[in-house]
C-alpha cells in the first residue's frame, strides 16, 4: 500500500491518516489506530490496530 504525506496528514493509498502524536494516527475510514513502528531510527512498519503493514520502500511525495 503506497503511503504519502500531504496537507498535514498521511495518506495510505487513498485513506487519510490523521495525526494523534508523532507516531500514532487515526484512520477515520475504519476507526483504526495506526502506529508507526520505528527500529534503529527508521520506520519499519505500520501497525494498523494489530494488522502489520511492513514498509517496502520510500515515502512517496
PDBQT receptor file of N, H, CA, C and O in Angstrom, charges set to zero:
ATOM      1  N   UNK A   1       0.842  -1.159   0.000  1.00  0.00    +0.000 N 
ATOM      2  CA  UNK A   1       0.000   0.000   0.000  1.00  0.00    +0.000 C 
ATOM      3  C   UNK A   1       0.898   1.236   0.000  1.00  0.00    +0.000 C 
ATOM      4  O   UNK A   1       1.712   1.396   0.910  1.00  0.00    +0.000 OA
ATOM      5  N   UNK A   2       0.773   2.102  -0.985  1.00  0.00    +0.000 N 
ATOM      6  H   UNK A   2       0.112   1.972  -1.724  1.00  0.00    +0.000 HD
ATOM      7  CA  UNK A   2       1.604   3.305  -1.006  1.00  0.00    +0.000 C 
ATOM      8  C   UNK A   2       1.200   4.284   0.094  1.00  0.00    +0.000 C 
ATOM      9  O   UNK A   2       0.015   4.480   0.363  1.00  0.00    +0.000 OA
ATOM     10  N   UNK A   3       2.196   4.890   0.719  1.00  0.00    +0.000 N 
ATOM     11  H   UNK A   3       3.158   4.730   0.501  1.00  0.00    +0.000 HD
ATOM     12  CA  UNK A   3       1.970   5.887   1.769  1.00  0.00    +0.000 C 
ATOM     13  C   UNK A   3       2.633   7.178   1.312  1.00  0.00    +0.000 C 
ATOM     14  O   UNK A   3       3.777   7.174   0.856  1.00  0.00    +0.000 OA
ATOM     15  N   UNK A   4       1.894   8.298   1.441  1.00  0.00    +0.000 N 
ATOM     16  H   UNK A   4       0.965   8.301   1.812  1.00  0.00    +0.000 HD
ATOM     17  CA  UNK A   4       2.455   9.590   1.059  1.00  0.00    +0.000 C 
ATOM     18  C   UNK A   4       1.997  10.646   2.066  1.00  0.00    +0.000 C 
ATOM     19  O   UNK A   4       0.994  10.471   2.758  1.00  0.00    +0.000 OA
ATOM     20  N   UNK A   5       2.740  11.727   2.131  1.00  0.00    +0.000 N 
ATOM     21  H   UNK A   5       3.555  11.870   1.569  1.00  0.00    +0.000 HD
ATOM     22  CA  UNK A   5       2.424  12.827   3.038  1.00  0.00    +0.000 C 
ATOM     23  C   UNK A   5       1.910  14.010   2.247  1.00  0.00    +0.000 C 
ATOM     24  O   UNK A   5       2.338  14.253   1.118  1.00  0.00    +0.000 OA
ATOM     25  N   UNK A   6       0.974  14.756   2.857  1.00  0.00    +0.000 N 
ATOM     26  H   UNK A   6       0.626  14.559   3.773  1.00  0.00    +0.000 HD
ATOM     27  CA  UNK A   6       0.479  15.971   2.220  1.00  0.00    +0.000 C 
ATOM     28  C   UNK A   6      -0.574  16.649   3.052  1.00  0.00    +0.000 C 
ATOM     29  O   UNK A   6      -1.384  15.983   3.697  1.00  0.00    +0.000 OA
ATOM     30  N   UNK A   7      -0.576  17.968   3.048  1.00  0.00    +0.000 N 
ATOM     31  H   UNK A   7       0.082  18.509   2.525  1.00  0.00    +0.000 HD
ATOM     32  CA  UNK A   7      -1.580  18.763   3.755  1.00  0.00    +0.000 C 
ATOM     33  C   UNK A   7      -1.685  18.443   5.242  1.00  0.00    +0.000 C 
ATOM     34  O   UNK A   7      -2.775  18.515   5.809  1.00  0.00    +0.000 OA
ATOM     35  N   UNK A   8      -0.563  18.088   5.887  1.00  0.00    +0.000 N 
ATOM     36  H   UNK A   8       0.322  18.029   5.427  1.00  0.00    +0.000 HD
ATOM     37  CA  UNK A   8      -0.556  17.830   7.316  1.00  0.00    +0.000 C 
ATOM     38  C   UNK A   8      -1.082  16.477   7.738  1.00  0.00    +0.000 C 
ATOM     39  O   UNK A   8      -1.263  16.225   8.929  1.00  0.00    +0.000 OA
ATOM     40  N   UNK A   9      -1.331  15.604   6.779  1.00  0.00    +0.000 N 
ATOM     41  H   UNK A   9      -1.184  15.809   5.811  1.00  0.00    +0.000 HD
ATOM     42  CA  UNK A   9      -1.805  14.256   7.084  1.00  0.00    +0.000 C 
ATOM     43  C   UNK A   9      -1.010  13.253   6.260  1.00  0.00    +0.000 C 
ATOM     44  O   UNK A   9      -0.286  13.621   5.335  1.00  0.00    +0.000 OA
ATOM     45  N   UNK A  10      -1.160  11.981   6.612  1.00  0.00    +0.000 N 
ATOM     46  H   UNK A  10      -1.748  11.682   7.363  1.00  0.00    +0.000 HD
ATOM     47  CA  UNK A  10      -0.615  10.911   5.784  1.00  0.00    +0.000 C 
ATOM     48  C   UNK A  10      -1.760  10.290   5.005  1.00  0.00    +0.000 C 
ATOM     49  O   UNK A  10      -2.905  10.269   5.455  1.00  0.00    +0.000 OA
ATOM     50  N   UNK A  11      -1.428   9.791   3.842  1.00  0.00    +0.000 N 
ATOM     51  H   UNK A  11      -0.497   9.808   3.476  1.00  0.00    +0.000 HD
ATOM     52  CA  UNK A  11      -2.390   9.037   3.048  1.00  0.00    +0.000 C 
ATOM     53  C   UNK A  11      -1.840   7.636   2.872  1.00  0.00    +0.000 C 
ATOM     54  O   UNK A  11      -0.712   7.470   2.409  1.00  0.00    +0.000 OA
ATOM     55  N   UNK A  12      -2.612   6.631   3.231  1.00  0.00    +0.000 N 
ATOM     56  H   UNK A  12      -3.528   6.766   3.607  1.00  0.00    +0.000 HD
ATOM     57  CA  UNK A  12      -2.273   5.239   2.971  1.00  0.00    +0.000 C 
ATOM     58  C   UNK A  12      -3.178   4.817   1.820  1.00  0.00    +0.000 C 
ATOM     59  O   UNK A  12      -4.374   4.586   2.000  1.00  0.00    +0.000 OA
ATOM     60  N   UNK A  13      -2.589   4.724   0.648  1.00  0.00    +0.000 N 
ATOM     61  H   UNK A  13      -1.617   4.912   0.502  1.00  0.00    +0.000 HD
ATOM     62  CA  UNK A  13      -3.343   4.575  -0.595  1.00  0.00    +0.000 C 
ATOM     63  C   UNK A  13      -4.230   5.808  -0.695  1.00  0.00    +0.000 C 
ATOM     64  O   UNK A  13      -3.696   6.913  -0.798  1.00  0.00    +0.000 OA
ATOM     65  N   UNK A  14      -5.528   5.685  -0.670  1.00  0.00    +0.000 N 
ATOM     66  H   UNK A  14      -5.961   4.788  -0.586  1.00  0.00    +0.000 HD
ATOM     67  CA  UNK A  14      -6.414   6.861  -0.717  1.00  0.00    +0.000 C 
ATOM     68  C   UNK A  14      -7.027   7.177   0.652  1.00  0.00    +0.000 C 
ATOM     69  O   UNK A  14      -7.841   8.094   0.766  1.00  0.00    +0.000 OA
ATOM     70  N   UNK A  15      -6.648   6.437   1.678  1.00  0.00    +0.000 N 
ATOM     71  H   UNK A  15      -5.987   5.692   1.586  1.00  0.00    +0.000 HD
ATOM     72  CA  UNK A  15      -7.200   6.645   3.012  1.00  0.00    +0.000 C 
ATOM     73  C   UNK A  15      -6.414   7.711   3.757  1.00  0.00    +0.000 C 
ATOM     74  O   UNK A  15      -5.184   7.718   3.715  1.00  0.00    +0.000 OA
ATOM     75  N   UNK A  16      -7.108   8.606   4.435  1.00  0.00    +0.000 N 
ATOM     76  H   UNK A  16      -8.108   8.600   4.470  1.00  0.00    +0.000 HD
ATOM     77  CA  UNK A  16      -6.474   9.658   5.228  1.00  0.00    +0.000 C 
ATOM     78  C   UNK A  16      -6.116   9.110   6.604  1.00  0.00    +0.000 C 
ATOM     79  O   UNK A  16      -6.907   8.408   7.234  1.00  0.00    +0.000 OA
ATOM     80  N   UNK A  17      -4.902   9.444   7.061  1.00  0.00    +0.000 N 
ATOM     81  H   UNK A  17      -4.259  10.014   6.549  1.00  0.00    +0.000 HD
ATOM     82  CA  UNK A  17      -4.469   9.106   8.418  1.00  0.00    +0.000 C 
ATOM     83  C   UNK A  17      -4.225  10.419   9.159  1.00  0.00    +0.000 C 
ATOM     84  O   UNK A  17      -3.317  11.173   8.811  1.00  0.00    +0.000 OA
ATOM     85  N   UNK A  18      -5.031  10.688  10.174  1.00  0.00    +0.000 N 
ATOM     86  H   UNK A  18      -5.769  10.076  10.458  1.00  0.00    +0.000 HD
ATOM     87  CA  UNK A  18      -4.944  11.931  10.938  1.00  0.00    +0.000 C 
ATOM     88  C   UNK A  18      -3.995  11.762  12.110  1.00  0.00    +0.000 C 
ATOM     89  O   UNK A  18      -4.098  10.781  12.847  1.00  0.00    +0.000 OA
ATOM     90  N   UNK A  19      -3.066  12.703  12.299  1.00  0.00    +0.000 N 
ATOM     91  H   UNK A  19      -2.982  13.499  11.701  1.00  0.00    +0.000 HD
ATOM     92  CA  UNK A  19      -2.084  12.550  13.381  1.00  0.00    +0.000 C 
ATOM     93  C   UNK A  19      -2.702  12.707  14.764  1.00  0.00    +0.000 C 
ATOM     94  O   UNK A  19      -3.487  13.623  15.010  1.00  0.00    +0.000 OA
ATOM     95  N   UNK A  20      -2.332  11.796  15.663  1.00  0.00    +0.000 N 
ATOM     96  H   UNK A  20      -1.694  11.052  15.463  1.00  0.00    +0.000 HD
ATOM     97  CA  UNK A  20      -2.678  11.889  17.083  1.00  0.00    +0.000 C 
ATOM     98  C   UNK A  20      -1.445  12.229  17.903  1.00  0.00    +0.000 C 
ATOM     99  O   UNK A  20      -1.538  12.875  18.947  1.00  0.00    +0.000 OA
ATOM    100  N   UNK A  21      -0.290  11.789  17.420  1.00  0.00    +0.000 N 
ATOM    101  H   UNK A  21      -0.214  11.264  16.573  1.00  0.00    +0.000 HD
ATOM    102  CA  UNK A  21       1.007  12.093  18.030  1.00  0.00    +0.000 C 
ATOM    103  C   UNK A  21       2.057  11.941  16.929  1.00  0.00    +0.000 C 
ATOM    104  O   UNK A  21       1.710  11.769  15.760  1.00  0.00    +0.000 OA
ATOM    105  N   UNK A  22       3.321  12.004  17.294  1.00  0.00    +0.000 N 
ATOM    106  H   UNK A  22       3.602  12.143  18.243  1.00  0.00    +0.000 HD
ATOM    107  CA  UNK A  22       4.376  11.853  16.280  1.00  0.00    +0.000 C 
ATOM    108  C   UNK A  22       4.396  10.457  15.670  1.00  0.00    +0.000 C 
ATOM    109  O   UNK A  22       4.864  10.286  14.544  1.00  0.00    +0.000 OA
ATOM    110  N   UNK A  23       3.900   9.462  16.390  1.00  0.00    +0.000 N 
ATOM    111  H   UNK A  23       3.520   9.601  17.304  1.00  0.00    +0.000 HD
ATOM    112  CA  UNK A  23       3.975   8.079  15.902  1.00  0.00    +0.000 C 
ATOM    113  C   UNK A  23       2.628   7.360  15.875  1.00  0.00    +0.000 C 
ATOM    114  O   UNK A  23       2.582   6.151  15.651  1.00  0.00    +0.000 OA
ATOM    115  N   UNK A  24       1.541   8.078  16.099  1.00  0.00    +0.000 N 
ATOM    116  H   UNK A  24       1.578   9.060  16.281  1.00  0.00    +0.000 HD
ATOM    117  CA  UNK A  24       0.218   7.447  16.108  1.00  0.00    +0.000 C 
ATOM    118  C   UNK A  24      -0.756   8.268  15.266  1.00  0.00    +0.000 C 
ATOM    119  O   UNK A  24      -0.795   9.495  15.351  1.00  0.00    +0.000 OA
ATOM    120  N   UNK A  25      -1.535   7.565  14.456  1.00  0.00    +0.000 N 
ATOM    121  H   UNK A  25      -1.503   6.568  14.387  1.00  0.00    +0.000 HD
ATOM    122  CA  UNK A  25      -2.504   8.204  13.574  1.00  0.00    +0.000 C 
ATOM    123  C   UNK A  25      -3.866   7.540  13.754  1.00  0.00    +0.000 C 
ATOM    124  O   UNK A  25      -3.967   6.425  14.266  1.00  0.00    +0.000 OA
ATOM    125  N   UNK A  26      -4.909   8.246  13.325  1.00  0.00    +0.000 N 
ATOM    126  H   UNK A  26      -4.827   9.152  12.909  1.00  0.00    +0.000 HD
ATOM    127  CA  UNK A  26      -6.266   7.713  13.350  1.00  0.00    +0.000 C 
ATOM    128  C   UNK A  26      -6.753   7.584  11.922  1.00  0.00    +0.000 C 
ATOM    129  O   UNK A  26      -6.618   8.511  11.124  1.00  0.00    +0.000 OA
ATOM    130  N   UNK A  27      -7.324   6.423  11.602  1.00  0.00    +0.000 N 
ATOM    131  H   UNK A  27      -7.434   5.670  12.250  1.00  0.00    +0.000 HD
ATOM    132  CA  UNK A  27      -7.893   6.172  10.281  1.00  0.00    +0.000 C 
ATOM    133  C   UNK A  27      -9.418   6.262  10.394  1.00  0.00    +0.000 C 
ATOM    134  O   UNK A  27     -10.053   5.317  10.862  1.00  0.00    +0.000 OA
ATOM    135  N   UNK A  28     -10.023   7.402   9.966  1.00  0.00    +0.000 N 
ATOM    136  H   UNK A  28      -9.506   8.169   9.586  1.00  0.00    +0.000 HD
ATOM    137  CA  UNK A  28     -11.470   7.546  10.113  1.00  0.00    +0.000 C 
ATOM    138  C   UNK A  28     -12.287   6.597   9.234  1.00  0.00    +0.000 C 
ATOM    139  O   UNK A  28     -13.465   6.369   9.509  1.00  0.00    +0.000 OA
ATOM    140  N   UNK A  29     -11.684   6.046   8.192  1.00  0.00    +0.000 N 
ATOM    141  H   UNK A  29     -10.727   6.231   7.969  1.00  0.00    +0.000 HD
ATOM    142  CA  UNK A  29     -12.418   5.145   7.306  1.00  0.00    +0.000 C 
ATOM    143  C   UNK A  29     -12.806   3.847   8.008  1.00  0.00    +0.000 C 
ATOM    144  O   UNK A  29     -13.864   3.283   7.730  1.00  0.00    +0.000 OA
ATOM    145  N   UNK A  30     -11.950   3.369   8.923  1.00  0.00    +0.000 N 
ATOM    146  H   UNK A  30     -11.091   3.827   9.150  1.00  0.00    +0.000 HD
ATOM    147  CA  UNK A  30     -12.259   2.119   9.630  1.00  0.00    +0.000 C 
ATOM    148  C   UNK A  30     -12.108   2.263  11.138  1.00  0.00    +0.000 C 
ATOM    149  O   UNK A  30     -12.089   1.265  11.858  1.00  0.00    +0.000 OA
ATOM    150  N   UNK A  31     -11.999   3.514  11.626  1.00  0.00    +0.000 N 
ATOM    151  H   UNK A  31     -12.015   4.325  11.041  1.00  0.00    +0.000 HD
ATOM    152  CA  UNK A  31     -11.888   3.821  13.056  1.00  0.00    +0.000 C 
ATOM    153  C   UNK A  31     -10.705   3.121  13.717  1.00  0.00    +0.000 C 
ATOM    154  O   UNK A  31     -10.769   2.763  14.894  1.00  0.00    +0.000 OA
ATOM    155  N   UNK A  32      -9.639   2.928  12.969  1.00  0.00    +0.000 N 
ATOM    156  H   UNK A  32      -9.587   3.218  12.013  1.00  0.00    +0.000 HD
ATOM    157  CA  UNK A  32      -8.462   2.214  13.472  1.00  0.00    +0.000 C 
ATOM    158  C   UNK A  32      -7.403   3.186  13.971  1.00  0.00    +0.000 C 
ATOM    159  O   UNK A  32      -7.297   4.318  13.499  1.00  0.00    +0.000 OA
ATOM    160  N   UNK A  33      -6.632   2.718  14.928  1.00  0.00    +0.000 N 
ATOM    161  H   UNK A  33      -6.719   1.798  15.311  1.00  0.00    +0.000 HD
ATOM    162  CA  UNK A  33      -5.438   3.419  15.369  1.00  0.00    +0.000 C 
ATOM    163  C   UNK A  33      -4.265   2.825  14.600  1.00  0.00    +0.000 C 
ATOM    164  O   UNK A  33      -4.102   1.606  14.549  1.00  0.00    +0.000 OA
ATOM    165  N   UNK A  34      -3.453   3.687  14.004  1.00  0.00    +0.000 N 
ATOM    166  H   UNK A  34      -3.586   4.677  14.046  1.00  0.00    +0.000 HD
ATOM    167  CA  UNK A  34      -2.314   3.243  13.209  1.00  0.00    +0.000 C 
ATOM    168  C   UNK A  34      -1.048   3.761  13.891  1.00  0.00    +0.000 C 
ATOM    169  O   UNK A  34      -0.855   4.968  14.030  1.00  0.00    +0.000 OA
ATOM    170  N   UNK A  35      -0.191   2.833  14.311  1.00  0.00    +0.000 N 
ATOM    171  H   UNK A  35      -0.348   1.852  14.198  1.00  0.00    +0.000 HD
ATOM    172  CA  UNK A  35       1.053   3.201  14.981  1.00  0.00    +0.000 C 
ATOM    173  C   UNK A  35       2.224   2.999  14.035  1.00  0.00    +0.000 C 
ATOM    174  O   UNK A  35       2.319   1.980  13.353  1.00  0.00    +0.000 OA
ATOM    175  N   UNK A  36       3.123   3.991  14.003  1.00  0.00    +0.000 N 
ATOM    176  H   UNK A  36       3.046   4.820  14.557  1.00  0.00    +0.000 HD
ATOM    177  CA  UNK A  36       4.346   3.889  13.210  1.00  0.00    +0.000 C 
ATOM    178  C   UNK A  36       5.378   3.176  14.075  1.00  0.00    +0.000 C 
ATOM    179  O   UNK A  36       5.745   3.665  15.143  1.00  0.00    +0.000 OA
ATOM    180  N   UNK A  37       5.839   2.036  13.618  1.00  0.00    +0.000 N 
ATOM    181  H   UNK A  37       5.541   1.639  12.750  1.00  0.00    +0.000 HD
ATOM    182  CA  UNK A  37       6.816   1.241  14.350  1.00  0.00    +0.000 C 
ATOM    183  C   UNK A  37       8.206   1.601  13.835  1.00  0.00    +0.000 C 
ATOM    184  O   UNK A  37       8.497   1.474  12.646  1.00  0.00    +0.000 OA
ATOM    185  N   UNK A  38       9.057   2.052  14.754  1.00  0.00    +0.000 N 
ATOM    186  H   UNK A  38       8.820   2.156  15.720  1.00  0.00    +0.000 HD
ATOM    187  CA  UNK A  38      10.399   2.518  14.401  1.00  0.00    +0.000 C 
ATOM    188  C   UNK A  38      11.444   1.586  15.007  1.00  0.00    +0.000 C 
ATOM    189  O   UNK A  38      11.344   1.202  16.172  1.00  0.00    +0.000 OA
ATOM    190  N   UNK A  39      12.441   1.227  14.211  1.00  0.00    +0.000 N 
ATOM    191  H   UNK A  39      12.522   1.538  13.265  1.00  0.00    +0.000 HD
ATOM    192  CA  UNK A  39      13.562   0.411  14.670  1.00  0.00    +0.000 C 
ATOM    193  C   UNK A  39      14.844   1.037  14.151  1.00  0.00    +0.000 C 
ATOM    194  O   UNK A  39      14.943   1.358  12.967  1.00  0.00    +0.000 OA
ATOM    195  N   UNK A  40      15.812   1.210  15.011  1.00  0.00    +0.000 N 
ATOM    196  H   UNK A  40      15.732   0.948  15.973  1.00  0.00    +0.000 HD
ATOM    197  CA  UNK A  40      17.101   1.805  14.641  1.00  0.00    +0.000 C 
ATOM    198  C   UNK A  40      16.937   3.165  13.970  1.00  0.00    +0.000 C 
ATOM    199  O   UNK A  40      17.701   3.512  13.069  1.00  0.00    +0.000 OA
ATOM    200  N   UNK A  41      15.937   3.939  14.408  1.00  0.00    +0.000 N 
ATOM    201  H   UNK A  41      15.317   3.658  15.140  1.00  0.00    +0.000 HD
ATOM    202  CA  UNK A  41      15.717   5.279  13.885  1.00  0.00    +0.000 C 
ATOM    203  C   UNK A  41      15.009   5.342  12.552  1.00  0.00    +0.000 C 
ATOM    204  O   UNK A  41      14.866   6.426  11.986  1.00  0.00    +0.000 OA
ATOM    205  N   UNK A  42      14.558   4.198  12.028  1.00  0.00    +0.000 N 
ATOM    206  H   UNK A  42      14.675   3.318  12.487  1.00  0.00    +0.000 HD
ATOM    207  CA  UNK A  42      13.875   4.154  10.731  1.00  0.00    +0.000 C 
ATOM    208  C   UNK A  42      12.488   3.550  10.879  1.00  0.00    +0.000 C 
ATOM    209  O   UNK A  42      12.258   2.712  11.751  1.00  0.00    +0.000 OA
ATOM    210  N   UNK A  43      11.565   3.977  10.024  1.00  0.00    +0.000 N 
ATOM    211  H   UNK A  43      11.753   4.658   9.316  1.00  0.00    +0.000 HD
ATOM    212  CA  UNK A  43      10.229   3.389  10.018  1.00  0.00    +0.000 C 
ATOM    213  C   UNK A  43      10.331   1.958   9.522  1.00  0.00    +0.000 C 
ATOM    214  O   UNK A  43      10.840   1.699   8.432  1.00  0.00    +0.000 OA
ATOM    215  N   UNK A  44       9.838   1.028  10.341  1.00  0.00    +0.000 N 
ATOM    216  H   UNK A  44       9.424   1.239  11.227  1.00  0.00    +0.000 HD
ATOM    217  CA  UNK A  44       9.876  -0.390   9.978  1.00  0.00    +0.000 C 
ATOM    218  C   UNK A  44       8.545  -0.834   9.376  1.00  0.00    +0.000 C 
ATOM    219  O   UNK A  44       8.517  -1.533   8.363  1.00  0.00    +0.000 OA
ATOM    220  N   UNK A  45       7.435  -0.421  10.011  1.00  0.00    +0.000 N 
ATOM    221  H   UNK A  45       7.458   0.147  10.834  1.00  0.00    +0.000 HD
ATOM    222  CA  UNK A  45       6.121  -0.831   9.533  1.00  0.00    +0.000 C 
ATOM    223  C   UNK A  45       5.047   0.011  10.185  1.00  0.00    +0.000 C 
ATOM    224  O   UNK A  45       5.314   0.766  11.120  1.00  0.00    +0.000 OA
ATOM    225  N   UNK A  46       3.828  -0.125   9.685  1.00  0.00    +0.000 N 
ATOM    226  H   UNK A  46       3.611  -0.739   8.926  1.00  0.00    +0.000 HD
ATOM    227  CA  UNK A  46       2.659   0.460  10.305  1.00  0.00    +0.000 C 
ATOM    228  C   UNK A  46       1.890  -0.653  11.002  1.00  0.00    +0.000 C 
ATOM    229  O   UNK A  46       1.630  -1.700  10.410  1.00  0.00    +0.000 OA
ATOM    230  N   UNK A  47       1.532  -0.428  12.244  1.00  0.00    +0.000 N 
ATOM    231  H   UNK A  47       1.743   0.423  12.724  1.00  0.00    +0.000 HD
ATOM    232  CA  UNK A  47       0.717  -1.386  12.990  1.00  0.00    +0.000 C 
ATOM    233  C   UNK A  47      -0.711  -0.849  12.972  1.00  0.00    +0.000 C 
ATOM    234  O   UNK A  47      -1.046   0.077  13.711  1.00  0.00    +0.000 OA
ATOM    235  N   UNK A  48      -1.540  -1.434  12.130  1.00  0.00    +0.000 N 
ATOM    236  H   UNK A  48      -1.268  -2.186  11.530  1.00  0.00    +0.000 HD
ATOM    237  CA  UNK A  48      -2.899  -0.969  11.888  1.00  0.00    +0.000 C 
ATOM    238  C   UNK A  48      -3.854  -1.731  12.796  1.00  0.00    +0.000 C 
ATOM    239  O   UNK A  48      -4.489  -2.700  12.379  1.00  0.00    +0.000 OA
ATOM    240  N   UNK A  49      -3.947  -1.273  14.057  1.00  0.00    +0.000 N 
ATOM    241  H   UNK A  49      -3.431  -0.487  14.396  1.00  0.00    +0.000 HD
ATOM    242  CA  UNK A  49      -4.792  -1.929  15.064  1.00  0.00    +0.000 C 
ATOM    243  C   UNK A  49      -4.541  -3.433  15.094  1.00  0.00    +0.000 C 
ATOM    244  O   UNK A  49      -5.475  -4.230  15.178  1.00  0.00    +0.000 OA
ATOM    245  N   UNK A  50      -3.266  -3.806  15.023  1.00  0.00    +0.000 N 
ATOM    246  H   UNK A  50      -2.507  -3.158  14.955  1.00  0.00    +0.000 HD
ATOM    247  CA  UNK A  50      -2.895  -5.208  15.098  1.00  0.00    +0.000 C 
ATOM    248  C   UNK A  50      -2.541  -5.815  13.751  1.00  0.00    +0.000 C 
ATOM    249  O   UNK A  50      -1.875  -6.849  13.705  1.00  0.00    +0.000 OA
ATOM    250  N   UNK A  51      -2.972  -5.193  12.643  1.00  0.00    +0.000 N 
ATOM    251  H   UNK A  51      -3.513  -4.353  12.681  1.00  0.00    +0.000 HD
ATOM    252  CA  UNK A  51      -2.632  -5.675  11.306  1.00  0.00    +0.000 C 
ATOM    253  C   UNK A  51      -1.309  -5.050  10.900  1.00  0.00    +0.000 C 
ATOM    254  O   UNK A  51      -1.238  -3.832  10.733  1.00  0.00    +0.000 OA
ATOM    255  N   UNK A  52      -0.262  -5.841  10.738  1.00  0.00    +0.000 N 
ATOM    256  H   UNK A  52      -0.320  -6.830  10.874  1.00  0.00    +0.000 HD
ATOM    257  CA  UNK A  52       1.070  -5.337  10.407  1.00  0.00    +0.000 C 
ATOM    258  C   UNK A  52       1.172  -5.015   8.918  1.00  0.00    +0.000 C 
ATOM    259  O   UNK A  52       0.813  -5.831   8.070  1.00  0.00    +0.000 OA
ATOM    260  N   UNK A  53       1.666  -3.813   8.611  1.00  0.00    +0.000 N 
ATOM    261  H   UNK A  53       1.957  -3.149   9.301  1.00  0.00    +0.000 HD
ATOM    262  CA  UNK A  53       1.889  -3.378   7.234  1.00  0.00    +0.000 C 
ATOM    263  C   UNK A  53       3.362  -3.018   7.094  1.00  0.00    +0.000 C 
ATOM    264  O   UNK A  53       3.729  -1.869   7.342  1.00  0.00    +0.000 OA
ATOM    265  N   UNK A  54       4.221  -3.961   6.704  1.00  0.00    +0.000 N 
ATOM    266  H   UNK A  54       3.923  -4.894   6.502  1.00  0.00    +0.000 HD
ATOM    267  CA  UNK A  54       5.656  -3.676   6.631  1.00  0.00    +0.000 C 
ATOM    268  C   UNK A  54       5.988  -2.645   5.569  1.00  0.00    +0.000 C 
ATOM    269  O   UNK A  54       5.326  -2.554   4.534  1.00  0.00    +0.000 OA
ATOM    270  N   UNK A  55       7.031  -1.869   5.849  1.00  0.00    +0.000 N 
ATOM    271  H   UNK A  55       7.568  -1.943   6.689  1.00  0.00    +0.000 HD
ATOM    272  CA  UNK A  55       7.477  -0.853   4.896  1.00  0.00    +0.000 C 
ATOM    273  C   UNK A  55       8.277  -1.539   3.798  1.00  0.00    +0.000 C 
ATOM    274  O   UNK A  55       9.170  -2.341   4.070  1.00  0.00    +0.000 OA
ATOM    275  N   UNK A  56       7.944  -1.214   2.557  1.00  0.00    +0.000 N 
ATOM    276  H   UNK A  56       7.219  -0.563   2.336  1.00  0.00    +0.000 HD
ATOM    277  CA  UNK A  56       8.611  -1.828   1.416  1.00  0.00    +0.000 C 
ATOM    278  C   UNK A  56       9.421  -0.839   0.594  1.00  0.00    +0.000 C 
ATOM    279  O   UNK A  56      10.159  -1.243  -0.304  1.00  0.00    +0.000 OA
ATOM    280  N   UNK A  57       9.293   0.459   0.888  1.00  0.00    +0.000 N 
ATOM    281  H   UNK A  57       8.693   0.787   1.618  1.00  0.00    +0.000 HD
ATOM    282  CA  UNK A  57      10.030   1.432   0.101  1.00  0.00    +0.000 C 
ATOM    283  C   UNK A  57       9.900   2.812   0.691  1.00  0.00    +0.000 C 
ATOM    284  O   UNK A  57       9.353   2.974   1.782  1.00  0.00    +0.000 OA
ATOM    285  N   UNK A  58      10.400   3.819  -0.018  1.00  0.00    +0.000 N 
ATOM    286  H   UNK A  58      10.844   3.688  -0.904  1.00  0.00    +0.000 HD
ATOM    287  CA  UNK A  58      10.387   5.186   0.483  1.00  0.00    +0.000 C 
ATOM    288  C   UNK A  58       8.979   5.792   0.467  1.00  0.00    +0.000 C 
ATOM    289  O   UNK A  58       8.091   5.325  -0.247  1.00  0.00    +0.000 OA
ATOM    290  N   UNK A  59       8.803   6.832   1.266  1.00  0.00    +0.000 N 
ATOM    291  H   UNK A  59       9.524   7.211   1.846  1.00  0.00    +0.000 HD
ATOM    292  CA  UNK A  59       7.549   7.573   1.311  1.00  0.00    +0.000 C 
ATOM    293  C   UNK A  59       7.402   8.366   0.017  1.00  0.00    +0.000 C 
ATOM    294  O   UNK A  59       8.318   9.086  -0.381  1.00  0.00    +0.000 OA
ATOM    295  N   UNK A  60       6.253   8.235  -0.639  1.00  0.00    +0.000 N 
ATOM    296  H   UNK A  60       5.509   7.650  -0.316  1.00  0.00    +0.000 HD
ATOM    297  CA  UNK A  60       6.001   8.963  -1.879  1.00  0.00    +0.000 C 
ATOM    298  C   UNK A  60       5.607  10.390  -1.567  1.00  0.00    +0.000 C 
ATOM    299  O   UNK A  60       4.965  10.653  -0.550  1.00  0.00    +0.000 OA
ATOM    300  N   UNK A  61       5.985  11.308  -2.429  1.00  0.00    +0.000 N 
ATOM    301  H   UNK A  61       6.506  11.095  -3.256  1.00  0.00    +0.000 HD
ATOM    302  CA  UNK A  61       5.627  12.725  -2.250  1.00  0.00    +0.000 C 
ATOM    303  C   UNK A  61       4.468  13.103  -3.116  1.00  0.00    +0.000 C 
ATOM    304  O   UNK A  61       4.032  14.254  -3.096  1.00  0.00    +0.000 OA
TER     305      UNK A  61
